[in-house]
Amino acid sequence: MDGKKEVLTIQVGDNESSKYWFSVLNELKNRGVKDILIICADGLSGIKEAIAAAYPQTEYQLFVLYSSQQYYPQ
């Protein structure tokens, strides 16, 4: 599969509810984003439900940097 990695948005919100994340994903749709292959996040509450509603074909991947830092201290 040809493609590229791209940061689509950076948002600061009051909470991590599914309603909030749905509004973020809906904004991407309104900007013309038709499909997202993978969303990688660190266990944000509500994001799985929002992904299922806005982009049902998108795969959710858990970001695991935190656990790997204990093995590779700086």
N, C-alpha and C positions, 0 to 999 in steps of 0.2 A: 504494500500500500504506500503510495506516495503522499506526502503531506508535510506539514510543518507544525512545530509546537508554537503556541502563541498565547500570551496573556491577553484575555479578552476584556477583563475589567478588574479594577481594584475598588472595593467598596468598604466603607466604614458604616456600621449600623448599630442600633441600640441593643439588638438582641440577635439570637441565631434561630429564630422560629422558622418553621416551614413557610409561613406566610411571607416573612422577610426574604428568604432565599428564592421563593417563587417570584417575588417582585424583581429580584436581581436577574433571574433567568428570563423573565418576561421582557425586561428591558433589552437583553441581548437579542431576543426574537424581534423586537421592534426595530432594532438596529440592523436587522437582516441576517443574523446568524441562523442558518437553517438546520445545522446538525453539529453536535459535539460528540466526538468519539469517546473521550475519557474526561471525567472531572476528578481531580486528585485533591483531597482535602484531609484535614486531621481530625475526623470524627465530629464535625460540626453538627450540632443538634438540628434536626429538621431538614437537612439538605437532601437526604435520600428521598423523602416524600416529595420535595419540590422538584427534584430531577425526574422522578417518576411521572409527575404531572406535566411538566414543561417539555422535557426531552426524554420520552420513555425508552428510546433506543440507546441512550447514553450509559456507559459503564461507570460506576463509582469505584474509585480506587483509594484505599486508605493510605495516607501519607505517613510513613513510619520513621522519619528522621530522628524523632525524639528517642526512640528505643535504641537506635544505632549509635547515638552519641555516647552512650555509656561504654561502648566497645572501642570507640575512637576518640578519646578525649583530646581536646585542643592543647 
